[in-house]
Amino acid sequence: MFSPSQVDVRRFFCSVYAKAQAGQAMEAIETIASLWIDEHPEYHAELADLDGALASMETVDAARTNPFLHLSMHLSISEQCSIDQPRGIRQAVELLIHRLDSLHQAHHHAMDCLGKMLWDSQQAGRPPDGESYIACVQRHATRD
């Protein structure tokens, strides 16, 4: 399993941003990442400054979302849906998209569920519970 470091993640997203700005060809995963980057112009200045992105790795600002984590979660959910893993996530996210009429907002709700699943897994010392993750996304999809 590929397990990139924080440096790898920051280099990847900054590289994708640079390639997109230069109109360079990208691999499929880079194209998907670029689409999510386009949805978040508030991150563009940070993505344009690799040295700054690497230097700020130790800085935690509770008042601000980490752009690299946020974009990584968008990319993860996109990949999960493309292969329907965990099984049922594609349908749950599609139902959420339909309810919200927004892929972007659906991803943000799914991120809450993904983050909760990972937190619970780490706290309990157990593998992530894909069923609880999907159930959480489904609850968001059926709310009034």
C-alpha positions as protocol buffer text, in pm:
chain_id: "A"
residue {
  index: 1
  type: MET
  ca { x: 0 y: 0 z: 0 }
}
residue {
  index: 2
  type: PHE
  ca { x: 126 y: 347 z: -87 }
}
residue {
  index: 3
  type: SER
  ca { x: 165 y: 566 z: 220 }
}
residue {
  index: 4
  type: PRO
  ca { x: 290 y: 912 z: 123 }
}
residue {
  index: 5
  type: SER
  ca { x: 453 y: 1139 z: 378 }
}
residue {
  index: 6
  type: GLN
  ca { x: 333 y: 1494 z: 446 }
}
residue {
  index: 7
  type: VAL
  ca { x: 617 y: 1617 z: 226 }
}
residue {
  index: 8
  type: ASP
  ca { x: 507 y: 1386 z: -58 }
}
residue {
  index: 9
  type: VAL
  ca { x: 147 y: 1509 z: -32 }
}
residue {
  index: 10
  type: ARG
  ca { x: 248 y: 1874 z: -34 }
}
residue {
  index: 11
  type: ARG
  ca { x: 487 y: 1822 z: -325 }
}
residue {
  index: 12
  type: PHE
  ca { x: 217 y: 1637 z: -519 }
}
residue {
  index: 13
  type: PHE
  ca { x: -51 y: 1905 z: -484 }
}
residue {
  index: 14
  type: CYS
  ca { x: 192 y: 2192 z: -546 }
}
residue {
  index: 15
  type: SER
  ca { x: 324 y: 2010 z: -854 }
}
residue {
  index: 16
  type: VAL
  ca { x: -28 y: 1953 z: -985 }
}
residue {
  index: 17
  type: TYR
  ca { x: -110 y: 2320 z: -936 }
}
residue {
  index: 18
  type: ALA
  ca { x: 208 y: 2423 z: -1120 }
}
residue {
  index: 19
  type: LYS
  ca { x: 135 y: 2184 z: -1408 }
}
residue {
  index: 20
  type: ALA
  ca { x: -221 y: 2312 z: -1438 }
}
residue {
  index: 21
  type: GLN
  ca { x: -103 y: 2674 z: -1441 }
}
residue {
  index: 22
  type: ALA
  ca { x: 152 y: 2592 z: -1712 }
}
residue {
  index: 23
  type: GLY
  ca { x: -97 y: 2389 z: -1917 }
}
residue {
  index: 24
  type: GLN
  ca { x: 122 y: 2080 z: -1894 }
}
residue {
  index: 25
  type: ALA
  ca { x: -1 y: 1727 z: -1951 }
}
residue {
  index: 26
  type: MET
  ca { x: -103 y: 1540 z: -1636 }
}
residue {
  index: 27
  type: GLU
  ca { x: -158 y: 1183 z: -1530 }
}
residue {
  index: 28
  type: ALA
  ca { x: -516 y: 1078 z: -1453 }
}
residue {
  index: 29
  type: ILE
  ca { x: -480 y: 1118 z: -1075 }
}
residue {
  index: 30
  type: GLU
  ca { x: -326 y: 1462 z: -1127 }
}
residue {
  index: 31
  type: THR
  ca { x: -620 y: 1565 z: -1346 }
}
residue {
  index: 32
  type: ILE
  ca { x: -865 y: 1464 z: -1073 }
}
residue {
  index: 33
  type: ALA
  ca { x: -659 y: 1651 z: -813 }
}
residue {
  index: 34
  type: SER
  ca { x: -650 y: 1955 z: -1043 }
}
residue {
  index: 35
  type: LEU
  ca { x: -1030 y: 1959 z: -1067 }
}
residue {
  index: 36
  type: TRP
  ca { x: -1054 y: 1969 z: -687 }
}
residue {
  index: 37
  type: ILE
  ca { x: -787 y: 2239 z: -672 }
}
residue {
  index: 38
  type: ASP
  ca { x: -998 y: 2445 z: -913 }
}
residue {
  index: 39
  type: GLU
  ca { x: -1288 y: 2416 z: -668 }
}
residue {
  index: 40
  type: HIS
  ca { x: -1074 y: 2573 z: -394 }
}
residue {
  index: 41
  type: PRO
  ca { x: -923 y: 2902 z: -516 }
}
residue {
  index: 42
  type: GLU
  ca { x: -866 y: 2997 z: -152 }
}
residue {
  index: 43
  type: TYR
  ca { x: -580 y: 2744 z: -152 }
}
residue {
  index: 44
  type: HIS
  ca { x: -408 y: 2859 z: -472 }
}
residue {
  index: 45
  type: ALA
  ca { x: -155 y: 3093 z: -305 }
}
residue {
  index: 46
  type: GLU
  ca { x: -36 y: 2812 z: -75 }
}
residue {
  index: 47
  type: LEU
  ca { x: -20 y: 2565 z: -363 }
}
residue {
  index: 48
  type: ALA
  ca { x: 187 y: 2811 z: -566 }
}
residue {
  index: 49
  type: ASP
  ca { x: 455 y: 2822 z: -294 }
}
residue {
  index: 50
  type: LEU
  ca { x: 611 y: 2480 z: -240 }
}
residue {
  index: 51
  type: ASP
  ca { x: 886 y: 2613 z: -13 }
}
residue {
  index: 52
  type: GLY
  ca { x: 627 y: 2788 z: 204 }
}
residue {
  index: 53
  type: ALA
  ca { x: 408 y: 2477 z: 207 }
}
residue {
  index: 54
  type: LEU
  ca { x: 699 y: 2264 z: 326 }
}
residue {
  index: 55
  type: ALA
  ca { x: 810 y: 2522 z: 583 }
}
residue {
  index: 56
  type: SER
  ca { x: 460 y: 2545 z: 734 }
}
residue {
  index: 57
  type: MET
  ca { x: 418 y: 2171 z: 795 }
}
residue {
  index: 58
  type: GLU
  ca { x: 464 y: 2206 z: 1169 }
}
residue {
  index: 59
  type: THR
  ca { x: 225 y: 2500 z: 1196 }
}
residue {
  index: 60
  type: VAL
  ca { x: -127 y: 2414 z: 1309 }
}
residue {
  index: 61
  type: ASP
  ca { x: -394 y: 2681 z: 1275 }
}
residue {
  index: 62
  type: ALA
  ca { x: -715 y: 2559 z: 1437 }
}
residue {
  index: 63
  type: ALA
  ca { x: -905 y: 2842 z: 1269 }
}
residue {
  index: 64
  type: ARG
  ca { x: -808 y: 2727 z: 919 }
}
residue {
  index: 65
  type: THR
  ca { x: -855 y: 2406 z: 724 }
}
residue {
  index: 66
  type: ASN
  ca { x: -534 y: 2236 z: 614 }
}
residue {
  index: 67
  type: PRO
  ca { x: -556 y: 2264 z: 234 }
}
residue {
  index: 68
  type: PHE
  ca { x: -342 y: 1956 z: 176 }
}
residue {
  index: 69
  type: LEU
  ca { x: -553 y: 1738 z: 405 }
}
residue {
  index: 70
  type: HIS
  ca { x: -873 y: 1880 z: 257 }
}
residue {
  index: 71
  type: LEU
  ca { x: -764 y: 1815 z: -102 }
}
residue {
  index: 72
  type: SER
  ca { x: -636 y: 1469 z: -5 }
}
residue {
  index: 73
  type: MET
  ca { x: -978 y: 1382 z: 134 }
}
residue {
  index: 74
  type: HIS
  ca { x: -1149 y: 1500 z: -187 }
}
residue {
  index: 75
  type: LEU
  ca { x: -908 y: 1284 z: -385 }
}
residue {
  index: 76
  type: SER
  ca { x: -961 y: 985 z: -153 }
}
residue {
  index: 77
  type: ILE
  ca { x: -1339 y: 1005 z: -180 }
}
residue {
  index: 78
  type: SER
  ca { x: -1315 y: 1037 z: -559 }
}
residue {
  index: 79
  type: GLU
  ca { x: -1100 y: 725 z: -574 }
}
residue {
  index: 80
  type: GLN
  ca { x: -1322 y: 534 z: -330 }
}
residue {
  index: 81
  type: CYS
  ca { x: -1626 y: 612 z: -545 }
}
residue {
  index: 82
  type: SER
  ca { x: -1448 y: 517 z: -868 }
}
residue {
  index: 83
  type: ILE
  ca { x: -1379 y: 166 z: -738 }
}
residue {
  index: 84
  type: ASP
  ca { x: -1673 y: 146 z: -495 }
}
residue {
  index: 85
  type: GLN
  ca { x: -1447 y: 68 z: -202 }
}
residue {
  index: 86
  type: PRO
  ca { x: -1563 y: 26 z: 63 }
}
residue {
  index: 87
  type: ARG
  ca { x: -1849 y: -143 z: -119 }
}
residue {
  index: 88
  type: GLY
  ca { x: -2153 y: 83 z: -118 }
}
residue {
  index: 89
  type: ILE
  ca { x: -1969 y: 416 z: -90 }
}
residue {
  index: 90
  type: ARG
  ca { x: -2040 y: 507 z: -453 }
}
residue {
  index: 91
  type: GLN
  ca { x: -2416 y: 472 z: -409 }
}
residue {
  index: 92
  type: ALA
  ca { x: -2414 y: 653 z: -74 }
}
residue {
  index: 93
  type: VAL
  ca { x: -2222 y: 950 z: -220 }
}
residue {
  index: 94
  type: GLU
  ca { x: -2444 y: 953 z: -531 }
}
residue {
  index: 95
  type: LEU
  ca { x: -2753 y: 972 z: -309 }
}
residue {
  index: 96
  type: LEU
  ca { x: -2593 y: 1258 z: -118 }
}
residue {
  index: 97
  type: ILE
  ca { x: -2506 y: 1438 z: -443 }
}
residue {
  index: 98
  type: HIS
  ca { x: -2867 y: 1401 z: -554 }
}
residue {
  index: 99
  type: ARG
  ca { x: -3002 y: 1539 z: -224 }
}
residue {
  index: 100
  type: LEU
  ca { x: -2764 y: 1835 z: -217 }
}
residue {
  index: 101
  type: ASP
  ca { x: -2746 y: 1888 z: -595 }
}
residue {
  index: 102
  type: SER
  ca { x: -2372 y: 1938 z: -550 }
}
residue {
  index: 103
  type: LEU
  ca { x: -2080 y: 1698 z: -584 }
}
residue {
  index: 104
  type: HIS
  ca { x: -1862 y: 1941 z: -392 }
}
residue {
  index: 105
  type: GLN
  ca { x: -2097 y: 1972 z: -95 }
}
residue {
  index: 106
  type: ALA
  ca { x: -2158 y: 1597 z: -96 }
}
residue {
  index: 107
  type: HIS
  ca { x: -1784 y: 1545 z: -65 }
}
residue {
  index: 108
  type: HIS
  ca { x: -1770 y: 1783 z: 230 }
}
residue {
  index: 109
  type: HIS
  ca { x: -2037 y: 1582 z: 413 }
}
residue {
  index: 110
  type: ALA
  ca { x: -1861 y: 1256 z: 323 }
}
residue {
  index: 111
  type: MET
  ca { x: -1536 y: 1406 z: 458 }
}
residue {
  index: 112
  type: ASP
  ca { x: -1698 y: 1451 z: 796 }
}
residue {
  index: 113
  type: CYS
  ca { x: -1787 y: 1082 z: 793 }
}
residue {
  index: 114
  type: LEU
  ca { x: -1446 y: 975 z: 666 }
}
residue {
  index: 115
  type: GLY
  ca { x: -1273 y: 1182 z: 933 }
}
residue {
  index: 116
  type: LYS
  ca { x: -1495 y: 1037 z: 1205 }
}
residue {
  index: 117
  type: MET
  ca { x: -1429 y: 681 z: 1087 }
}
residue {
  index: 118
  type: LEU
  ca { x: -1053 y: 739 z: 1091 }
}
residue {
  index: 119
  type: TRP
  ca { x: -1064 y: 910 z: 1432 }
}
residue {
  index: 120
  type: ASP
  ca { x: -1272 y: 628 z: 1581 }
}
residue {
  index: 121
  type: SER
  ca { x: -1035 y: 370 z: 1431 }
}
residue {
  index: 122
  type: GLN
  ca { x: -728 y: 538 z: 1575 }
}
residue {
  index: 123
  type: GLN
  ca { x: -886 y: 585 z: 1918 }
}
residue {
  index: 124
  type: ALA
  ca { x: -999 y: 222 z: 1936 }
}
residue {
  index: 125
  type: GLY
  ca { x: -682 y: 77 z: 1784 }
}
residue {
  index: 126
  type: ARG
  ca { x: -890 y: -109 z: 1526 }
}
residue {
  index: 127
  type: PRO
  ca { x: -901 y: -107 z: 1146 }
}
residue {
  index: 128
  type: PRO
  ca { x: -1131 y: 153 z: 988 }
}
residue {
  index: 129
  type: ASP
  ca { x: -1498 y: 49 z: 986 }
}
residue {
  index: 130
  type: GLY
  ca { x: -1616 y: 94 z: 629 }
}
residue {
  index: 131
  type: GLU
  ca { x: -1973 y: 1 z: 718 }
}
residue {
  index: 132
  type: SER
  ca { x: -2002 y: 280 z: 973 }
}
residue {
  index: 133
  type: TYR
  ca { x: -1853 y: 523 z: 721 }
}
residue {
  index: 134
  type: ILE
  ca { x: -2111 y: 431 z: 457 }
}
residue {
  index: 135
  type: ALA
  ca { x: -2393 y: 443 z: 714 }
}
residue {
  index: 136
  type: CYS
  ca { x: -2284 y: 793 z: 811 }
}
residue {
  index: 137
  type: VAL
  ca { x: -2286 y: 911 z: 447 }
}
residue {
  index: 138
  type: GLN
  ca { x: -2627 y: 747 z: 400 }
}
residue {
  index: 139
  type: ARG
  ca { x: -2762 y: 935 z: 706 }
}
residue {
  index: 140
  type: HIS
  ca { x: -2646 y: 1261 z: 551 }
}
residue {
  index: 141
  type: ALA
  ca { x: -2817 y: 1161 z: 226 }
}
residue {
  index: 142
  type: THR
  ca { x: -3153 y: 1098 z: 393 }
}
residue {
  index: 143
  type: ARG
  ca { x: -3171 y: 1398 z: 626 }
}
residue {
  index: 144
  type: ASP
  ca { x: -3459 y: 1636 z: 584 }
}
